[in-house]
């Protein structure tokens, strides 16, 4: 949709906000699901397909190595290779399955020597160095597996905690608010950790339906904290301020009080009253209007600075028509690319989000985006899709 007008223009603001203003000036923005953790007993037990597969491969490898040694006899000493199956399986299996693979290796080694020396037990046991090599490998593999399981369990608990925090910050949005059918979706760039600084909320107030979507500069817990501050303030002032521009002032003050020196929040506020949509854009990627098969960006003549940098709110007013769809997103979508080429959201908007219900539209968009990128996303993405369906008079 063209270059970001804030890429090289530094907005004026109070001196105590200069650090955050400079950081925002340097930022470049190319504008154009439910998570479920798997319990440990299900992911490491025999009923897990991955456990069965890895254990089977390891066991078959032991058998193949023993058969190979019996076939070549004295021409190749491959017995120490029996140390490999338990070592490799330690990267995938629980320690008890690693022990089973290790026992299979030791038994296979003994069986080979027993057969080789005409079923003489004493002669078969007269290879202490080889037994020591395989036994040490089994012990090391079991220790590695125990440490890995402990780390996996810690990560699992942290992931569950992250999910709880995310659900507490981004509350579920009603499917129907005022004249809108609404769907929202948070797409995490980190596998199993749906937590970040992207935010959204939609509320039905006496002043009309009010919506916010935003993105906190930075990542980690500081971004989550500031995101929570913005959402908490919005949930309060949306019911108190009849003027959306006053809401922006309140949110700006909340960010300025709680943000670090270089932090800010890009955001869009929307308000629908009587079929008119009022939009205030504070340094955020412009929303998209999808109407009659055509997608267009709702861009103001001049964009206000982000929250925390003293934005002077400028409203863009749009008259809605039944069937209009408003698509809101954070810059993780605008920056998604494949071999340097940005995801063509405008060209594909109608085919992805222009028909069907809003929930299916966002699901189709996420699927198409992941296929386009062909790998992990570089940033979290918050998505909202509004379908204007006013009740008949």
C-alpha positions as CSV (number, residue, x, y, z in Angstrom):
1,X,0.0,0.0,0.0
2,X,3.0,2.3,-0.3
3,X,5.7,3.4,2.0
4,X,5.1,4.1,5.6
5,X,4.8,7.9,6.1
6,X,6.4,7.6,9.5
7,X,9.6,6.0,8.2
8,X,11.4,9.3,7.9
9,X,9.2,11.9,9.5
10,X,9.7,12.6,13.2
11,X,6.5,13.8,14.9
12,X,6.7,16.6,17.4
13,X,6.1,15.7,21.0
14,X,7.0,16.6,24.5
15,X,10.7,16.4,25.4
16,X,10.2,13.6,27.9
17,X,9.0,11.4,25.0
18,X,12.0,12.0,22.6
19,X,13.5,8.5,23.2
20,X,10.3,6.7,22.1
21,X,9.9,9.1,19.2
22,X,13.3,8.4,17.8
23,X,12.8,4.7,18.1
24,X,9.5,5.0,16.2
25,X,11.2,7.2,13.5
26,X,13.7,4.4,12.8
27,X,11.0,1.7,12.6
28,X,10.2,0.5,9.0
29,X,6.8,-1.0,8.3
30,X,6.2,-2.1,4.7
31,X,2.4,-1.5,4.6
32,X,0.8,-2.7,1.5
33,X,-6.5,-20.5,16.7
34,X,-6.9,-22.4,19.8
35,X,-3.7,-23.7,21.3
36,X,-3.7,-27.0,23.1
37,X,-0.8,-28.6,25.0
38,X,-0.3,-32.4,24.9
39,X,0.0,-34.1,28.3
40,X,3.3,-35.7,29.0
41,X,1.9,-39.2,29.3
42,X,0.3,-39.0,25.9
43,X,3.4,-37.6,24.2
44,X,5.9,-40.1,25.7
45,X,3.8,-43.3,26.1
46,X,3.7,-46.3,23.8
47,X,0.4,-45.0,22.3
48,X,2.3,-42.1,20.8
49,X,3.0,-42.8,17.1
50,X,6.4,-41.1,17.3
51,X,7.4,-43.2,20.3
52,X,6.5,-46.4,18.5
53,X,8.2,-45.4,15.3
54,X,11.5,-44.3,17.0
55,X,11.6,-47.4,19.2
56,X,10.9,-49.7,16.3
57,X,13.6,-48.1,14.2
58,X,16.1,-48.3,17.0
59,X,15.3,-52.0,17.7
60,X,15.5,-52.9,14.0
61,X,18.9,-51.1,13.9
62,X,20.2,-53.3,16.7
63,X,19.0,-56.5,14.9
64,X,20.6,-55.3,11.6
65,X,23.9,-54.5,13.2
66,X,24.0,-57.9,14.9
67,X,23.1,-59.7,11.6
68,X,25.8,-57.6,9.8
69,X,28.5,-58.7,12.3
70,X,27.5,-62.3,12.1
71,X,27.6,-62.1,8.3
72,X,31.1,-60.7,8.1
73,X,32.5,-62.4,11.2
74,X,36.1,-61.5,11.7
75,X,36.4,-59.2,8.7
76,X,34.6,-56.2,10.4
77,X,34.4,-55.3,14.1
78,X,31.0,-53.5,14.1
79,X,30.0,-54.3,17.7
80,X,30.8,-50.8,19.1
81,X,28.2,-49.5,16.6
82,X,25.6,-51.0,18.9
83,X,26.2,-48.0,21.1
84,X,24.5,-45.7,18.5
85,X,20.8,-46.8,18.8
86,X,20.5,-45.8,22.5
87,X,22.4,-42.6,21.9
88,X,20.2,-41.5,19.0
89,X,17.0,-42.6,20.7
90,X,17.8,-40.4,23.7
91,X,17.0,-37.4,21.6
92,X,13.4,-38.6,21.0
93,X,12.3,-41.1,23.6
94,X,11.6,-41.1,27.3
95,X,14.3,-42.5,29.5
96,X,12.5,-45.8,30.1
97,X,12.3,-46.5,26.4
98,X,16.0,-45.5,26.1
99,X,16.7,-48.2,28.7
100,X,14.8,-50.7,26.7
101,X,16.8,-49.9,23.5
102,X,20.0,-50.0,25.6
103,X,19.1,-53.5,27.0
104,X,18.4,-54.6,23.4
105,X,21.8,-53.4,22.3
106,X,23.6,-55.2,25.2
107,X,21.6,-58.4,24.6
108,X,22.3,-58.2,20.9
109,X,26.0,-57.8,21.6
110,X,26.0,-60.8,23.9
111,X,23.9,-62.9,21.5
112,X,26.4,-62.2,18.7
113,X,29.4,-63.3,20.8
114,X,27.5,-66.3,22.1
115,X,26.8,-67.5,18.6
116,X,30.3,-66.5,17.3
117,X,32.0,-68.6,20.0
118,X,29.9,-71.7,19.6
119,X,27.4,-70.8,22.4
120,X,30.1,-70.5,25.0
121,X,28.9,-68.1,27.7
122,X,32.3,-67.7,29.4
123,X,34.0,-66.9,26.1
124,X,31.3,-64.5,25.1
125,X,31.7,-62.6,28.4
126,X,35.4,-62.3,27.9
127,X,35.2,-59.0,26.0
128,X,34.9,-56.4,28.9
129,X,36.0,-53.4,26.8
130,X,33.3,-53.9,24.2
131,X,30.7,-54.4,26.9
132,X,32.0,-51.3,28.7
133,X,31.6,-49.2,25.5
134,X,28.1,-50.3,24.9
135,X,27.1,-50.0,28.6
136,X,28.6,-46.5,28.9
137,X,26.7,-45.4,25.8
138,X,23.5,-46.7,27.4
139,X,24.2,-44.9,30.6
140,X,25.0,-41.6,28.8
141,X,21.9,-42.0,26.6
142,X,19.6,-42.5,29.7
143,X,21.1,-39.4,31.4
144,X,20.6,-37.3,28.3
145,X,17.0,-38.4,28.0
146,X,16.3,-37.6,31.7
147,X,17.7,-34.1,31.3
148,X,15.8,-33.6,28.0
149,X,12.6,-34.7,29.6
150,X,13.1,-32.3,32.5
151,X,13.6,-29.4,30.1
152,X,10.6,-30.5,28.0
153,X,8.4,-30.6,31.1
154,X,9.6,-27.1,32.2
155,X,8.8,-25.8,28.7
156,X,5.4,-27.5,28.8
157,X,4.6,-25.7,32.0
158,X,5.8,-22.4,30.7
159,X,3.7,-22.8,27.6
160,X,0.6,-23.6,29.6
161,X,1.3,-20.5,31.7
162,X,1.7,-18.4,28.6
163,X,-1.6,-19.6,27.3
164,X,-3.3,-18.6,30.6
165,X,-1.8,-15.2,30.4
166,X,-2.8,-14.8,26.8
167,X,-6.4,-15.8,27.5
168,X,-6.5,-13.3,30.5
169,X,-5.3,-10.5,28.3
170,X,-7.1,-11.2,25.0
171,X,-10.5,-12.1,26.2
172,X,-12.9,-13.9,23.7
173,X,-14.8,-11.6,21.5
174,X,-18.5,-12.1,20.9
175,X,-19.4,-13.4,17.5
176,X,-22.0,-10.7,17.1
177,X,-21.7,-7.1,18.3
178,X,-24.2,-4.4,17.2
179,X,-24.4,-4.6,13.4
180,X,-21.2,-6.6,13.0
181,X,-20.4,-10.3,12.8
182,X,-16.9,-10.4,14.3
183,X,-14.0,-12.9,14.3
184,X,-10.6,-12.4,15.9
185,X,-7.5,-14.5,15.6
186,X,-4.0,-14.4,17.2
187,X,-1.3,-16.0,15.1
188,X,1.9,-16.7,17.1
189,X,5.3,-16.7,15.5
190,X,6.7,-18.9,18.2
191,X,5.6,-22.5,18.3
192,X,3.7,-23.3,21.4
193,X,3.9,-19.8,22.9
194,X,0.9,-17.7,22.1
195,X,2.0,-14.5,23.9
196,X,3.2,-11.2,22.7
197,X,2.4,-7.5,22.3
198,X,-0.3,-7.6,19.7
199,X,-3.7,-6.7,21.0
200,X,-7.4,-6.4,20.1
201,X,-10.8,-5.8,21.7
202,X,-14.3,-5.1,20.6
203,X,-17.1,-3.7,22.9
204,X,-20.7,-2.8,22.5
205,X,-21.3,0.5,24.3
206,X,-24.0,3.2,24.5
207,X,-21.9,5.2,22.0
208,X,-21.8,2.4,19.5
209,X,-19.5,-0.6,18.8
210,X,-15.9,0.4,19.7
211,X,-12.9,-1.6,18.5
212,X,-9.2,-1.4,19.0
213,X,-6.3,-3.3,17.5
214,X,-2.7,-2.5,18.2
215,X,0.9,-3.6,18.4
216,X,3.4,-2.8,21.1
217,X,6.9,-2.0,20.0
218,X,9.2,-4.7,21.3
219,X,8.7,-8.3,22.5
220,X,8.6,-10.3,25.7
221,X,7.1,-9.7,29.1
222,X,7.5,-5.9,28.8
223,X,5.4,-5.9,25.6
224,X,2.8,-8.1,27.3
225,X,2.6,-5.7,30.2
226,X,2.1,-2.7,28.0
227,X,-0.4,-4.5,25.9
228,X,-2.4,-5.3,29.1
229,X,-2.2,-1.6,30.1
230,X,-3.7,-0.5,26.8
231,X,-6.5,-3.1,26.9
232,X,-7.4,-2.3,30.5
233,X,-7.5,1.4,29.7
234,X,-9.6,0.9,26.6
235,X,-12.1,-1.4,28.4
236,X,-12.6,1.5,30.9
237,X,-12.7,4.6,28.7
238,X,-14.8,3.0,25.9
239,X,-17.8,3.1,28.3
240,X,-16.9,6.6,29.7
241,X,-15.9,8.8,26.8
242,X,-18.5,9.9,24.2
243,X,-15.7,11.3,22.0
244,X,-13.3,8.9,20.5
245,X,-10.6,11.5,20.3
246,X,-10.7,11.8,24.1
247,X,-10.3,8.1,24.3
248,X,-7.1,8.4,22.3
249,X,-5.8,11.0,24.7
250,X,-6.6,8.7,27.7
251,X,-4.8,5.7,26.1
252,X,-1.9,7.9,25.1
253,X,-1.5,9.0,28.7
254,X,-1.7,5.4,30.0
255,X,1.0,4.3,27.6
256,X,3.2,7.3,28.4
257,X,3.0,6.6,32.2
258,X,3.8,2.9,31.9
259,X,6.1,2.6,28.9
260,X,9.9,2.6,28.9
261,X,11.8,5.3,27.3
262,X,11.7,3.9,23.7
263,X,8.3,2.1,23.8
264,X,5.1,3.0,22.1
265,X,2.0,1.4,20.7
266,X,0.6,1.6,17.2
267,X,-3.1,1.3,17.2
268,X,-6.4,1.8,15.3
269,X,-9.6,2.8,17.1
270,X,-13.0,2.3,15.3
271,X,-16.4,3.4,16.3
272,X,-19.7,2.5,14.5
273,X,-22.8,4.6,14.9
274,X,-25.8,4.5,12.7
275,X,-24.0,3.0,9.8
276,X,-21.1,5.3,9.9
277,X,-17.6,4.1,10.8
278,X,-15.2,6.5,12.4
279,X,-11.5,5.5,12.3
280,X,-8.6,7.0,14.2
281,X,-5.2,5.6,13.1
282,X,-2.3,6.1,15.4
283,X,0.7,4.9,13.3
284,X,-0.8,1.5,12.5
285,X,-1.2,-0.3,9.2
286,X,-4.4,1.0,7.6
287,X,-7.5,-1.2,7.8
288,X,-8.9,-2.7,4.6
289,X,-12.4,-2.4,3.2
290,X,-13.7,-5.2,1.1
291,X,-16.8,-4.2,-0.9
292,X,-18.3,-5.8,-4.0
293,X,-15.2,-7.9,-4.7
294,X,-12.8,-4.9,-4.4
295,X,-10.4,-4.3,-1.6
296,X,-9.2,-0.8,-0.7
297,X,-7.3,0.7,2.2
298,X,-8.9,3.2,4.6
299,X,-6.1,5.7,4.9
300,X,-6.4,9.1,6.5
301,X,-4.9,12.1,4.8
302,X,-2.3,12.2,7.6
303,X,-1.6,9.6,10.2
304,X,-1.3,10.4,13.9
305,X,1.8,9.3,15.9
306,X,1.4,6.1,18.0
307,X,0.1,6.0,21.5
308,X,2.8,7.2,23.9
309,X,4.1,9.8,21.5
310,X,1.3,12.4,22.0
311,X,-0.9,11.6,18.9
312,X,-3.3,14.3,17.7
313,X,-6.3,12.2,16.7
314,X,-7.7,12.7,13.2
315,X,-10.8,10.8,12.3
316,X,-11.6,9.2,8.9
317,X,-15.4,8.7,8.4
318,X,-16.7,5.9,6.1
319,X,-20.4,5.3,5.3
320,X,-20.9,1.5,5.5
321,X,-23.1,-0.6,3.2
322,X,-24.6,-4.0,4.1
323,X,-22.1,-6.7,3.3
324,X,-19.0,-4.6,3.8
325,X,-16.1,-6.3,5.4
326,X,-13.5,-4.4,7.5
327,X,-10.2,-6.3,7.9
328,X,-7.8,-5.2,10.7
329,X,-4.3,-6.6,11.2
330,X,-1.0,-5.9,12.8
331,X,2.3,-5.4,11.0
332,X,3.3,-9.1,11.2
333,X,1.0,-9.6,8.3
334,X,2.3,-6.6,6.4
335,X,5.9,-7.8,6.8
336,X,5.3,-11.5,5.9
337,X,7.3,-12.3,2.8
338,X,8.5,-15.1,0.6
339,X,11.9,-14.6,-1.1
340,X,11.6,-10.9,-0.5
341,X,8.1,-10.6,-1.9
342,X,5.3,-9.5,0.5
343,X,2.2,-11.5,1.0
344,X,-0.4,-10.1,-1.6
345,X,-3.2,-9.6,0.9
346,X,-4.9,-6.9,-1.2
347,X,-5.0,-9.0,-4.3
348,X,-6.2,-12.0,-2.5
349,X,-8.5,-10.3,0.0
350,X,-11.8,-11.1,-1.8
351,X,-10.9,-14.8,-2.4
352,X,-9.8,-15.3,1.2
353,X,-11.9,-13.1,3.4
354,X,-14.6,-11.6,1.1
355,X,-17.2,-14.4,1.4
356,X,-18.2,-17.2,3.7
357,X,-18.4,-16.4,7.5
358,X,-15.8,-14.3,9.2
359,X,-14.3,-17.1,11.2
360,X,-13.6,-19.3,8.1
361,X,-12.2,-16.2,6.3
362,X,-9.5,-15.7,8.9
363,X,-8.7,-19.4,9.0
364,X,-8.3,-19.4,5.2
365,X,-6.1,-16.3,5.4
366,X,-3.8,-17.9,8.0
367,X,-3.5,-21.1,6.0
368,X,-2.7,-19.1,2.8
369,X,-0.2,-17.0,4.7
370,X,1.7,-19.9,6.2
371,X,1.9,-21.6,2.8
372,X,3.2,-18.4,1.3
373,X,5.9,-17.9,3.9
374,X,6.8,-21.6,3.8
375,X,8.5,-21.5,7.2
376,X,8.2,-19.8,10.6
377,X,6.7,-16.3,10.8
378,X,8.9,-13.5,11.8
379,X,6.4,-11.7,14.0
380,X,3.1,-12.3,15.9
381,X,0.0,-11.3,14.1
382,X,-3.4,-10.1,15.4
383,X,-6.3,-10.4,12.9
384,X,-9.9,-9.1,13.1
385,X,-12.6,-9.3,10.5
386,X,-15.9,-7.4,10.7
387,X,-18.9,-8.2,8.5
388,X,-21.4,-5.3,8.5
389,X,-24.9,-6.9,8.7
390,X,-27.3,-4.4,10.2
391,X,-30.6,-5.7,11.4
392,X,-33.5,-4.7,9.1
393,X,-35.7,-1.9,10.5
